[in-house]
Amino acid sequence: MKILLGTHYLAKTGGTESYTYALAMELKRLGHDVEYFAIVRGQVSTMLEEKGVPFMSANHYDLILANHTTVVEKLWTLGYTLQTCHGNIAELEQPSPYADAYVAVSEEVRKHLQDKGYQVLGVIPNGIDCKRFFPRNPVSDKLTTVLSLCQSEEANKFIRKCCEQANIKLLCSNKFTDNVWSIEELINQSDLVVGLGRSAYDAMACGRCVLVYDYRDYMGEFLGDGILTPDSINKSMTCNCSGRANRLKYNEQEFIAEMQKYSAELADWSREFAIKNLNIEKITATYLNMCESIDIKRQYTKLKLDMFKLKTEFMQDLQANQSITTGLNAQLTEHQYQTANIIASYRAKGQKHLKVIRALVYLSIVLLAIVLVLILRSL
């Protein structure tokens, strides 16, 4: 199939950017003709092009996989458009009415879409390239190194205090201050990773324990789901490992105790879970299977495009007719103005002639009177 991947940002490393890159590589590996579209291009789009995935060049695609509402609004006329909604808070993540179908990355997002009146084809979590994210180094039997992928200085200050008290080495990487593409190398230097969402999934794929926790400005509070285990993972994933599933708050001693739940066996389980549930190969297959009835959808899309073209032609005709009408109205107004001037001119001339006639009548009467007087005197 000819497939277009669309996302708003492809400038720097981020969750959606990494997901788009992994999806493009897997679709290309499967033999599909893949192109990308981004409103903001940069490092990641350059990497895609270097891997043989060009910027959008066609005027029609068999399938468009779009991530953001701004992208859907630019691409929906080019083919069947499936929007993946990655969250329920940011404006970019909101569903676009122009998409043909919708996928949610979590049950929380599914409910958000349904509450807005949109039907959701299914829940598909963010996929991870498990061949890129894999355990390069074994974890320690005892927790020695923690990596914070938190995106706030508030969280990093708190975690730093906790690690100092517990005599644990702390590494930090904030994508907003030190954006790193090869984050898997840093993950493999740690035993336990603290972060939310995509950070948690990347760490699991690298065979690391994960503690879901961060402070985010858009949430306005510290939120966490705690350390991920076979018993807690499903609940945490209902909210995309965002910390909103449990909304746990910690003081320093409680956070240290949560970190000490670490075990090498739990790290091994994390890798197995990622391969089974988050592998980009499985995620891509799920998308393609979901679009098995693409022929029917193509017919629907063609009808949609035909309607769009008819609407466009109608609007163009309407604008043309409005221009003609405006021209005729202008001509009519000019004619009315000229007619009014002519009438006014004739009226002025008529009044002038009327005055002359009245003067002549008065003069005739006077002359007649004089003649009569003269005649009477002569008698």
TORTOR-860107 format. One record per residue: x, y, z of N, C-alpha, C in turn; residue number from 1; chain. Coordinates in steps of 0.1 Angstrom, whole numbers, plus 5000, padded with zeros to 4 digits. Example, Ala and Ser with C-alpha at 12.3 -4.5 7.8 and 13.67 -1.06 7.14 Angstrom:
2
 n.east n.north n.up ca.east ca.north ca.up c.east c.north c.up bapa palo
   5132    4943 5078    5123     4955  5078   5132    4967 5078    1    A
   5128    4978 5071    5137     4989  5071   5129    5000 5079    2    A
END
This chain:
379
 n.east n.north n.up ca.east ca.north ca.up c.east c.north c.up bapa palo
   5008    4988 5000    5000     5000  5000   5009    5013 5000    1    A
   5003    5023 4995    5010     5036  4996   5004    5043 5008    2    A
   5013    5045 5018    5009     5049  5031   5016    5063 5035    3    A
   5008    5072 5040    5014     5085  5045   5013    5085 5060    4    A
   5024    5088 5067    5024     5090  5081   5024    5105 5084    5    A
   5015    5110 5092    5015     5125  5094   5016    5128 5109    6    A
   5024    5137 5113    5025     5142  5127   5029    5156 5127    7    A
   5025    5164 5137    5027     5178  5137   5042    5181 5138    8    A
   5049    5175 5148    5063     5178  5150   5072    5167 5147    9    A
   5082    5169 5139    5093     5159  5137   5106    5166 5138   10    A
   5107    5176 5147    5119     5184  5148   5129    5178 5158   11    A
   5125    5173 5170    5133     5168  5180   5128    5155 5185   12    A
   5135    5149 5194    5131     5136  5200   5119    5139 5209   13    A
   5109    5130 5209    5097     5130  5217   5090    5117 5216   14    A
   5079    5115 5224    5072     5103  5223   5066    5100 5209   15    A
   5058    5110 5204    5052     5108  5191   5062    5107 5180   16    A
   5073    5114 5181    5083     5114  5171   5089    5100 5170   17    A
   5093    5095 5182    5099     5081  5182   5089    5071 5177   18    A
   5077    5072 5180    5066     5063  5176   5065    5063 5161   19    A
   5065    5076 5155    5063     5077  5141   5075    5071 5133   20    A
   5087    5074 5139    5099     5068  5132   5099    5053 5132   21    A
   5095    5047 5144    5095     5032  5145   5084    5027 5135   22    A
   5073    5033 5134    5062     5028  5126   5066    5029 5111   23    A
   5073    5040 5107    5077     5042  5094   5087    5031 5090   24    A
   5097    5028 5099    5107     5018  5096   5101    5004 5095   25    A
   5091    5001 5103    5084     4988  5102   5076    4987 5089   26    A
   5068    4997 5086    5061     4996  5074   5070    4995 5061   27    A
   5081    5002 5062    5090     5001  5051   5096    4987 5050   28    A
   5099    4981 5062    5105     4967  5062   5095    4957 5056   29    A
   5082    4960 5058    5071     4951  5053   5069    4953 5038   30    A
   5076    4963 5032    5075     4964  5017   5065    4975 5013   31    A
   5059    4983 5022    5050     4993  5018   5057    5006 5013   32    A
   5050    5013 5005    5055     5026  5000   5051    5037 5010   33    A
   5061    5041 5017    5058     5050  5029   5064    5064 5027   34    A
   5056    5074 5029    5060     5088  5030   5056    5094 5043   35    A
   5061    5106 5046    5057     5112  5058   5053    5127 5055   36    A
   5046    5132 5065    5042     5147  5064   5044    5152 5078   37    A
   5049    5164 5080    5051     5171  5093   5049    5186 5090   38    A
   5043    5192 5099    5042     5207  5099   5055    5213 5103   39    A
   5061    5208 5113    5074     5213  5118   5084    5202 5116   40    A
   5094    5204 5107    5104     5194  5104   5117    5197 5111   41    A
   5126    5187 5112    5139     5189  5118   5147    5176 5118   42    A
   5152    5174 5130    5161     5162  5132   5155    5149 5128   43    A
   5143    5146 5133    5137     5133  5131   5132    5132 5116   44    A
   5127    5142 5110    5123     5141  5096   5135    5139 5087   45    A
   5146    5145 5091    5159     5143  5083   5163    5129 5084   46    A
   5162    5123 5096    5166     5109  5098   5157    5100 5089   47    A
   5144    5103 5089    5135     5095  5080   5139    5096 5066   48    A
   5142    5107 5061    5146     5109  5047   5159    5101 5044   49    A
   5168    5101 5054    5181     5094  5052   5178    5079 5052   50    A
   5167    5074 5058    5163     5060  5057   5154    5057 5046   51    A
   5152    5066 5036    5145     5063  5024   5130    5066 5026   52    A
   5126    5074 5036    5111     5077  5037   5110    5092 5033   53    A
   5105    5095 5021    5105     5109  5017   5093    5117 5022   54    A
   5094    5130 5021    5083     5139  5024   5072    5137 5014   55    A
   5060    5140 5018    5048     5138  5010   5050    5143 4996   56    A
   5047    5134 4986    5048     5138  4972   5036    5135 4963   57    A
   5027    5127 4968    5016     5122  4960   5003    5130 4963   58    A
   4993    5129 4955    4980     5136  4957   4969    5126 4962   59    A
   4973    5113 4964    4964     5103  4969   4972    5092 4976   60    A
   4966    5087 4987    4973     5076  4994   4962    5065 4997   61    A
   4966    5052 4998    4957     5042  5002   4953    5043 5017   62    A
   4962    5048 5025    4960     5049  5039   4968    5061 5045   63    A
   4962    5069 5053    4969     5080  5060   4968    5077 5075   64    A
   4979    5075 5082    4980     5074  5096   4984    5087 5102   65    A
   4975    5094 5108    4978     5108  5113   4977    5108 5128   66    A
   4986    5116 5134    4986     5117  5149   4980    5129 5155   67    A
   4979    5140 5148    4974     5152  5154   4963    5159 5146   68    A
   4954    5166 5153    4942     5172  5146   4947    5182 5135   69    A
   4958    5189 5137    4962     5199  5127   4967    5192 5115   70    A
   4972    5180 5116    4977     5172  5105   4965    5166 5097   71    A
   4955    5161 5104    4943     5156  5097   4937    5166 5089   72    A
   4936    5179 5094    4929     5189  5086   4936    5193 5073   73    A
   4949    5190 5073    4957     5192  5060   4957    5180 5051   74    A
   4954    5168 5056    4957     5156  5048   4944    5149 5044   75    A
   4933    5151 5050    4921     5142  5049   4916    5141 5035   76    A
   4918    5150 5026    4913     5149  5013   4922    5140 5004   77    A
   4933    5135 5009    4943     5127  5001   4941    5112 5003   78    A
   4931    5108 5011    4929     5094  5012   4922    5090 5026   79    A
   4920    5077 5028    4914     5073  5040   4923    5076 5052   80    A
   4917    5084 5061    4925     5089  5072   4921    5083 5086   81    A
   4931    5077 5092    4929     5071  5105   4937    5079 5115   82    A
   4931    5086 5124    4937     5094  5134   4940    5086 5147   83    A
   4952    5086 5152    4956     5081  5165   4957    5092 5175   84    A
   4948    5091 5185    4948     5102  5195   4957    5097 5207   85    A
   4967    5104 5210    4977     5100  5220   4975    5106 5234   86    A
   4965    5114 5236    4962     5120  5249   4948    5126 5249   87    A
   4944    5131 5260    4931     5137  5262   4931    5151 5267   88    A
   4943    5157 5268    4945     5170  5274   4949    5181 5263   89    A
   4960    5178 5257    4966     5187  5247   4956    5190 5235   90    A
   4956    5202 5230    4947     5205  5219   4951    5197 5207   91    A
   4964    5195 5204    4968     5187  5193   4962    5173 5193   92    A
   4960    5168 5204    4956     5154  5206   4941    5152 5204   93    A
   4933    5163 5203    4919     5162  5202   4915    5156 5188   94    A
   4904    5149 5187    4899     5143  5175   4895    5153 5165   95    A
   4899    5151 5152    4894     5160  5142   4882    5154 5135   96    A
   4872    5162 5133    4860     5157  5126   4862    5153 5111   97    A
   4874    5156 5106    4877     5153  5092   4883    5139 5091   98    A
   4887    5132 5102    4892     5119  5101   4881    5109 5098   99    A
   4885    5098 5091    4875     5087  5088   4873    5078 5100  100    A
   4883    5076 5108    4882     5067  5119   4893    5071 5130  101    A
   4891    5065 5142    4900     5069  5153   4905    5057 5161  102    A
   4917    5059 5166    4923     5049  5174   4928    5056 5187  103    A
   4927    5050 5198    4931     5056  5211   4943    5048 5216  104    A
   4952    5054 5223    4964     5047  5228   4962    5042 5242  105    A
   4950    5045 5248    4947     5040  5261   4932    5040 5263  106    A
   4927    5033 5273    4913     5033  5276   4908    5047 5281  107    A
   4917    5054 5287    4913     5068  5291   4910    5076 5279  108    A
   4919    5075 5269    4917     5083  5257   4904    5078 5249  109    A
   4902    5065 5249    4890     5059  5243   4878    5065 5249  110    A
   4877    5066 5262    4865     5071  5269   4864    5086 5265  111    A
   4875    5093 5265    4875     5107  5261   4868    5109 5248  112    A
   4873    5101 5238    4867     5102  5224   4852    5099 5224  113    A
   4849    5088 5231    4835     5084  5231   4826    5095 5237  114    A
   4831    5101 5248    4823     5112  5255   4821    5123 5245  115    A
   4830    5125 5236    4829     5136  5226   4820    5131 5214  116    A
   4815    5119 5214    4807     5114  5203   4814    5107 5192  117    A
   4826    5104 5194    4834     5097  5183   4835    5082 5185  118    A
   4833    5074 5175    4835     5060  5176   4849    5056 5174  119    A
   4854    5047 5182    4868     5043  5183   4870    5029 5178  120    A
   4878    5027 5168    4881     5013  5163   4887    5004 5173  121    A
   4895    5010 5181    4902     5002  5191   4913    5009 5199  122    A
   4919    5002 5208    4930     5008  5216   4943    5001 5212  123    A
   4952    5009 5207    4965     5004  5203   4976    5013 5210  124    A
   4984    5006 5219    4994     5014  5227   5005    5018 5217  125    A
   5013    5028 5222    5025     5032  5214   5034    5021 5212  126    A
   5039    5019 5200    5048     5008  5197   5062    5011 5199  127    A
   5070    5001 5203    5084     5003  5206   5092    4994 5196  128    A
   5103    4999 5190    5112     4991  5183   5121    4983 5192  129    A
   5117    4971 5195    5124     4962  5205   5137    4957 5200  130    A
   5140    4960 5187    5154     4957  5182   5163    4968 5185  131    A
   5158    4980 5186    5166     4992  5190   5167    4993 5205  132    A
   5155    4992 5211    5154     4992  5226   5155    4978 5232  133    A
   5167    4974 5236    5168     4961  5242   5179    4961 5252  134    A
   5180    4951 5261    5190     4951  5272   5204    4949 5267  135    A
   5212    4960 5266    5226     4959  5262   5235    4955 5273  136    A
   5231    4960 5285    5239     4956  5297   5229    4950 5307  137    A
   5234    4941 5315    5225     4935  5325   5223    4944 5337  138    A
   5212    4943 5343    5209     4952  5355   5216    4946 5367  139    A
   5218    4954 5378    5224     4949  5390   5215    4941 5398  140    A
   5220    4932 5406    5212     4925  5416   5205    4934 5426  141    A
   5213    4945 5430    5207     4955  5439   5207    4968 5432  142    A
   5197    4976 5435    5196     4989  5429   5208    4998 5432  143    A
   5214    5002 5421    5226     5011  5422   5225    5024 5414  144    A
   5218    5023 5403    5217     5035  5394   5202    5037 5390  145    A
   5198    5050 5391    5184     5054  5387   5186    5064 5376  146    A
   5178    5063 5365    5177     5073  5355   5164    5080 5356  147    A
   5164    5093 5357    5152     5101  5356   5150    5107 5342  148    A
   5139    5103 5336    5135     5109  5323   5123    5119 5326  149    A
   5122    5124 5338    5112     5133  5341   5114    5146 5333  150    A
   5103    5153 5330    5103     5165  5322   5101    5178 5330  151    A
   5104    5177 5343    5103     5189  5352   5114    5189 5362  152    A
   5119    5201 5365    5130     5203  5374   5124    5200 5388  153    A
   5111    5202 5391    5106     5199  5404   5107    5185 5407  154    A
   5104    5176 5397    5105     5161  5400   5120    5157 5402  155    A
   5129    5163 5393    5143     5159  5394   5149    5163 5407  156    A
   5145    5175 5412    5151     5179  5425   5146    5169 5436  157    A
   5134    5165 5436    5129     5156  5446   5136    5142 5445  158    A
   5137    5137 5433    5143     5124  5431   5158    5125 5435  159    A
   5165    5136 5432    5179     5137  5435   5180    5136 5451  160    A
   5172    5143 5458    5173     5142  5473   5171    5128 5478  161    A
   5161    5121 5472    5158     5107  5476   5170    5098 5473  162    A
   5176    5099 5461    5188     5091  5457   5200    5094 5466  163    A
   5202    5107 5470    5213     5110  5479   5211    5103 5492  164    A
   5199    5104 5497    5196     5097  5510   5198    5082 5510  165    A
   5195    5076 5498    5196     5061  5497   5209    5057 5491  166    A
   5218    5067 5489    5231     5064  5483   5230    5056 5470  167    A
   5222    5062 5461    5219     5056  5448   5224    5067 5438  168    A
   5231    5062 5427    5236     5071  5417   5224    5075 5408  169    A
   5223    5088 5405    5212     5094  5397   5217    5099 5384  170    A
   5211    5095 5373    5213     5101  5360   5200    5108 5356  171    A
   5202    5119 5348    5190     5126  5344   5191    5130 5329  172    A
   5179    5130 5322    5178     5134  5308   5164    5140 5306  173    A
   5164    5153 5305    5151     5160  5302   5151    5164 5287  174    A
   5141    5159 5280    5141     5161  5265   5140    5176 5262  175    A
   5135    5185 5271    5134     5199  5268   5147    5206 5270  176    A
   5156    5201 5278    5169     5208  5281   5181    5201 5275  177    A
   5181    5188 5273    5192     5180  5267   5186    5169 5258  178    A
   5180    5173 5248    5173     5164  5239   5183    5154 5233  179    A
   5180    5141 5235    5189     5130  5231   5181    5120 5223  180    A
   5185    5117 5211    5179     5107  5203   5182    5093 5208  181    A
   5194    5090 5210    5198     5076  5214   5196    5074 5229  182    A
   5184    5076 5233    5181     5075  5247   5183    5061 5253  183    A
   5182    5051 5244    5183     5037  5248   5197    5035 5254  184    A
   5207    5042 5250    5221     5040  5255   5221    5045 5270  185    A
   5214    5056 5273    5214     5061  5287   5205    5052 5295  186    A
   5194    5047 5290    5186     5037  5297   5194    5025 5301  187    A
   5202    5020 5293    5210     5008  5295   5221    5010 5306  188    A
   5223    5022 5310    5233     5025  5320   5227    5025 5334  189    A
   5214    5023 5335    5206     5023  5347   5200    5010 5351  190    A
   5195    5009 5363    5188     4997  5367   5173    5000 5368  191    A
   5169    5012 5371    5155     5016  5373   5154    5030 5366  192    A
   5142    5032 5359    5139     5044  5352   5127    5050 5358  193    A
   5127    5063 5360    5116     5071  5365   5111    5080 5354  194    A
   5098    5079 5351    5092     5087  5340   5078    5083 5337  195    A
   5072    5090 5327    5059     5087  5323   5058    5083 5308  196    A
   5047    5077 5305    5043     5074  5291   5054    5067 5283  197    A
   5058    5073 5272    5068     5067  5263   5081    5063 5270  198    A
   5085    5071 5280    5097     5068  5287   5096    5055 5294  199    A
   5084    5052 5300    5082     5039  5307   5083    5028 5297  200    A
   5077    5029 5285    5077     5018  5276   5091    5016 5270  201    A
   5098    5026 5267    5112     5025  5262   5121    5017 5273  202    A
   5119    5021 5285    5127     5015  5296   5123    5000 5297  203    A
   5110    4997 5296    5106     4983  5297   5112    4975 5286  204    A
   5112    4980 5274    5118     4973  5263   5133    4971 5265  205    A
   5140    4980 5272    5154     4978  5275   5156    4969 5287  206    A
   5146    4963 5292    5147     4954  5304   5151    4961 5317  207    A
   5145    4972 5319    5147     4980  5331   5134    4981 5339  208    A
   5136    4982 5353    5124     4984  5361   5120    4998 5359  209    A
   5107    5001 5360    5101     5014  5358   5093    5019 5370  210    A
   5095    5031 5374    5087     5038  5384   5080    5049 5377  211    A
   5067    5048 5376    5059     5059  5369   5057    5070 5378  212    A
   5063    5082 5375    5062     5093  5384   5068    5106 5377  213    A
   5062    5117 5379    5067     5130  5374   5058    5141 5378  214    A
   5063    5153 5376    5054     5165  5378   5053    5172 5364  215    A
   5041    5174 5360    5038     5180  5347   5030    5193 5349  216    A
   5034    5204 5342    5027     5217  5344   5013    5216 5340  217    A
   5009    5208 5330    4995     5207  5325   4987    5199 5335  218    A
   4993    5192 5344    4986     5185  5355   4986    5193 5367  219    A
   4996    5201 5369    4997     5210  5381   4999    5203 5394  220    A
   5005    5191 5393    5007     5183  5405   5017    5171 5402  221    A
   5023    5166 5413    5030     5153  5412   5020    5142 5411  222    A
   5023    5133 5401    5014     5121  5399   5023    5109 5397  223    A
   5018    5098 5402    5026     5086  5399   5017    5073 5401  224    A
   5021    5063 5394    5015     5049  5395   5024    5040 5403  225    A
   5036    5044 5407    5045     5035  5414   5053    5027 5405  226    A
   5059    5017 5410    5068     5008  5403   5059    4998 5395  227    A
   5062    4996 5382    5054     4987  5374   5057    4972 5377  228    A
   5046    4965 5379    5047     4950  5382   5037    4943 5374  229    A
   5037    4930 5373    5026     4922  5366   5012    4926 5372  230    A
   5012    4930 5385    4999     4933  5391   4994    4947 5388  231    A
   5004    4956 5385    5000     4970  5384   5000    4975 5370  232    A
   5006    4968 5360    5009     4973  5347   4996    4976 5339  233    A
   4986    4967 5340    4974     4969  5333   4966    4982 5337  234    A
   4965    4984 5350    4958     4996  5355   4966    5009 5351  235    A
   4979    5008 5352    4987     5020  5348   4985    5023 5333  236    A
   4984    5013 5325    4983     5015  5310   4969    5020 5306  237    A
   4960    5018 5315    4946     5024  5311   4947    5039 5309  238    A
   4957    5045 5316    4959     5060  5314   4973    5062 5307  239    A
   4978    5053 5300    4990     5054  5292   5002    5056 5301  240    A
   5002    5050 5313    5013     5051  5323   5016    5066 5325  241    A
   5006    5074 5327    5007     5088  5329   5007    5092 5344  242    A
   5005    5083 5353    5004     5086  5367   4990    5089 5371  243    A
   4981    5091 5361    4967     5094  5365   4958    5082 5369  244    A
   4964    5070 5367    4956     5058  5371   4955    5057 5386  245    A
   4966    5060 5393    4967     5059  5408   4968    5072 5415  246    A
   4974    5082 5408    4976     5095  5414   4983    5094 5427  247    A
   4994    5087 5428    5001     5085  5441   5010    5097 5444  248    A
   5010    5101 5456    5019     5111  5461   5029    5105 5471  249    A
   5041    5110 5471    5051     5104  5479   5059    5115 5487  250    A
   5062    5112 5500    5073     5120  5506   5086    5113 5503  251    A
   5097    5118 5508    5110     5113  5505   5111    5098 5509  252    A
   5107    5095 5521    5109     5081  5526   5100    5072 5518  253    A
   5088    5076 5515    5079     5067  5507   5084    5065 5493  254    A
   5091    5075 5487    5096     5073  5474   5108    5064 5474  255    A
   5116    5065 5484    5128     5056  5486   5123    5042 5487  256    A
   5112    5040 5495    5107     5027  5497   5101    5021 5484  257    A
   5095    5030 5476    5090     5025  5463   5102    5021 5454  258    A
   5113    5028 5454    5124     5025  5446   5130    5011 5450  259    A
   5130    5009 5463    5136     4997  5469   5127    4984 5465  260    A
   5116    4986 5459    5109     4974  5454   5115    4968 5441  261    A
   5126    4975 5437    5133     4970  5425   5138    4956 5427  262    A
   5138    4948 5416    5145     4935  5416   5149    4932 5401  263    A
   5159    4924 5400    5164     4920  5387   5153    4912 5379  264    A
   5146    4904 5387    5135     4896  5381   5124    4905 5375  265    A
   5121    4916 5382    5111     4925  5377   5116    4932 5364  266    A
   5129    4934 5363    5135     4940  5351   5133    4930 5339  267    A
   5136    4917 5342    5134     4907  5331   5120    4906 5327  268    A
   5111    4907 5336    5096     4907  5333   5093    4919 5324  269    A
   5099    4930 5327    5096     4942  5319   5099    4940 5304  270    A
   5110    4934 5301    5114     4931  5287   5104    4922 5281  271    A
   5100    4911 5288    5091     4901  5282   5078    4908 5279  272    A
   5073    4917 5288    5060     4923  5286   5061    4932 5274  273    A
   5072    4940 5272    5073     4949  5261   5073    4941 5248  274    A
   5080    4930 5247    5081     4922  5235   5067    4917 5231  275    A
   5059    4913 5241    5046     4907  5239   5035    4917 5236  276    A
   5037    4929 5242    5025     4938  5241   5029    4952 5234  277    A
   5041    4955 5234    5045     4969  5229   5054    4968 5216  278    A
   5057    4957 5212    5066     4955  5200   5060    4962 5188  279    A
   5068    4970 5181    5063     4978  5169   5058    4968 5158  280    A
   5064    4956 5158    5060     4947  5148   5045    4943 5150  281    A
   5042    4940 5163    5028     4937  5166   5019    4949 5164  282    A
   5023    4960 5169    5015     4972  5168   5012    4976 5153  283    A
   5022    4975 5144    5020     4977  5130   5010    4967 5124  284    A
   5011    4955 5128    5002     4944  5123   4988    4947 5127  285    A
   4986    4952 5139    4973     4955  5144   4967    4967 5136  286    A
   4974    4977 5133    4969     4988  5124   4965    4982 5110  287    A
   4974    4974 5104    4971     4969  5091   4959    4960 5091  288    A
   4958    4951 5101    4946     4942  5102   4933    4950 5104  289    A
   4935    4961 5111    4923     4970  5114   4918    4976 5101  290    A
   4927    4977 5091    4923     4983  5078   4922    4973 5067  291    A
   4918    4960 5071    4916     4950  5061   4906    4953 5051  292    A
   4895    4960 5055    4884     4963  5046   4887    4976 5039  293    A
   4900    4978 5035    4904     4990  5029   4897    4993 5016  294    A
   4893    4983 5008    4886     4985  4996   4873    4992 4998  295    A
   4865    4988 5008    4852     4994  5011   4855    5009 5015  296    A
   4866    5010 5023    4869     5024  5028   4874    5033 5017  297    A
   4881    5026 5007    4885     5034  4995   4873    5040 4988  298    A
   4862    5032 4987    4850     5036  4980   4844    5048 4988  299    A
   4844    5046 5001    4838     5057  5010   4846    5069 5008  300    A
   4860    5067 5008    4869     5079  5007   4867    5086 4994  301    A
   4865    5078 4983    4863     5084  4970   4850    5092 4970  302    A
   4839    5086 4976    4827     5094  4977   4829    5107 4984  303    A
   4837    5106 4995    4839     5117  5003   4847    5128 4995  304    A
   4857    5124 4988    4864     5133  4980   4856    5139 4968  305    A
   4847    5131 4962    4838     5136  4952   4829    5147 4958  306    A
   4824    5144 4970    4815     5154  4976   4823    5166 4979  307    A
   4835    5165 4983    4844     5176  4986   4846    5185 4974  308    A
   4849    5177 4962    4851     5184  4950   4839    5192 4945  309    A
   4827    5185 4947    4814     5191  4943   4812    5204 4951  310    A
   4815    5202 4964    4813     5214  4973   4822    5225 4969  311    A
   4835    5222 4965    4844     5232  4961   4840    5239 4948  312    A
   4835    5231 4938    4830     5236  4926   4818    5245 4928  313    A
   4809    5241 4937    4797     5248  4940   4801    5262 4946  314    A
   4811    5261 4955    4815     5274  4962   4821    5283 4952  315    A
   4829    5277 4943    4835     5285  4932   4825    5292 4923  316    A
   4815    5284 4919    4804     5289  4911   4796    5300 4918  317    A
   4794    5297 4931    4787     5307  4939   4794    5320 4940  318    A
   4807    5319 4942    4816     5331  4943   4816    5338 4929  319    A
   4816    5330 4918    4816     5337  4905   4803    5344 4903  320    A
   4791    5337 4907    4778     5343  4905   4777    5356 4914  321    A
   4783    5355 4926    4783     5367  4934   4790    5378 4928  322    A
   4801    5375 4921    4809     5385  4915   4801    5392 4903  323    A
   4794    5383 4895    4786     5388  4885   4774    5397 4890  324    A
   4768    5392 4901    4757     5399  4907   4762    5413 4912  325    A
   4774    5413 4918    4780     5425  4923   4782    5435 4912  326    A
   4787    5429 4900    4789     5438  4889   4777    5444 4883  327    A
   4766    5435 4882    4753     5440  4877   4747    5450 4886  328    A
   4748    5448 4899    4743     5458  4909   4751    5471 4908  329    A
   4764    5470 4905    4771     5483  4903   4767    5490 4891  330    A
   4765    5482 4880    4760     5488  4867   4746    5495 4869  331    A
   4737    5487 4876    4724     5492  4879   4724    5505 4887  332    A
   4733    5505 4897    4734     5517  4905   4739    5529 4897  333    A
   4749    5526 4888    4754     5537  4879   4743    5542 4870  334    A
   4735    5533 4864    4724     5537  4855   4714    5545 4863  335    A
   4710    5541 4875    4701     5549  4883   4706    5563 4886  336    A
   4719    5563 4889    4725     5576  4892   4724    5585 4879  337    A
   4728    5580 4867    4727     5587  4855   4713    5592 4852  338    A
   4703    5583 4854    4689     5586  4851   4684    5597 4860  339    A
   4688    5597 4873    4685     5607  4882   4690    5620 4878  340    A
   4703    5620 4873    4709     5633  4869   4702    5639 4857  341    A
   4698    5630 4847    4691     5634  4835   4677    5641 4839  342    A
   4670    5634 4848    4657     5639  4853   4659    5652 4859  343    A
   4669    5653 4868    4671     5666  4875   4675    5677 4865  344    A
   4682    5673 4854    4686     5683  4844   4674    5688 4837  345    A
   4665    5678 4832    4653     5682  4825   4644    5690 4834  346    A
   4643    5687 4847    4635     5694  4856   4639    5708 4857  347    A
   4652    5710 4858    4658     5724  4859   4655    5732 4847  348    A
   4657    5725 4835    4654     5732  4822   4640    5736 4821  349    A
   4631    5726 4825    4616     5729  4825   4612    5741 4833  350    A
   4618    5741 4845    4614     5753  4854   4619    5766 4848  351    A
   4631    5765 4841    4636     5778  4835   4627    5782 4823  352    A
   4623    5772 4815    4614     5775  4804   4600    5780 4809  353    A
   4596    5775 4820    4583     5779  4826   4583    5793 4830  354    A
   4595    5798 4835    4596     5812  4840   4596    5821 4827  355    A
   4602    5817 4816    4602     5825  4804   4588    5826 4799  356    A
   4581    5815 4799    4567     5815  4794   4558    5825 4802  357    A
   4560    5824 4815    4552     5832  4824   4555    5847 4821  358    A
   4568    5850 4819    4572     5864  4816   4566    5869 4803  359    A
   4566    5860 4793    4560     5864  4780   4545    5866 4781  360    A
   4538    5857 4789    4524     5859  4791   4521    5872 4798  361    A
   4529    5875 4809    4527     5888  4816   4529    5900 4806  362    A
   4540    5899 4798    4543     5909  4789   4532    5911 4778  363    A
   4526    5900 4773    4515     5900  4764   4503    5907 4770  364    A
   4500    5904 4782    4488     5910  4789   4490    5925 4790  365    A
   4502    5929 4793    4505     5944  4795   4504    5951 4781  366    A
   4509    5945 4771    4508     5951  4758   4494    5952 4753  367    A
   4486    5941 4756    4472     5941  4752   4464    5952 4759  368    A
   4468    5954 4772    4461     5964  4780   4464    5978 4774  369    A
   4477    5980 4770    4481     5993  4765   4474    5996 4752  370    A
   4472    5986 4743    4465     5987  4730   4451    5991 4733  371    A
   4444    5984 4742    4431     5987  4746   4429    6001 4750  372    A
   4438    6006 4758    4437     6020  4763   4438    6030 4752  373    A
   4448    6027 4743    4450     6036  4731   4437    6036 4722  374    A
   4431    6024 4721    4419     6024  4712   4408    6032 4719  375    A
   4406    6030 4731    4395     6037  4739   4397    6052 4738  376    A
   4409    6057 4739    4412     6072  4738   4409    6077 4724  377    A
   4412    6069 4714    4410     6074  4701   4395    6075 4697  378    A
   4387    6068 4705    4372     6069  4702   4367    6082 4709  379    A
END
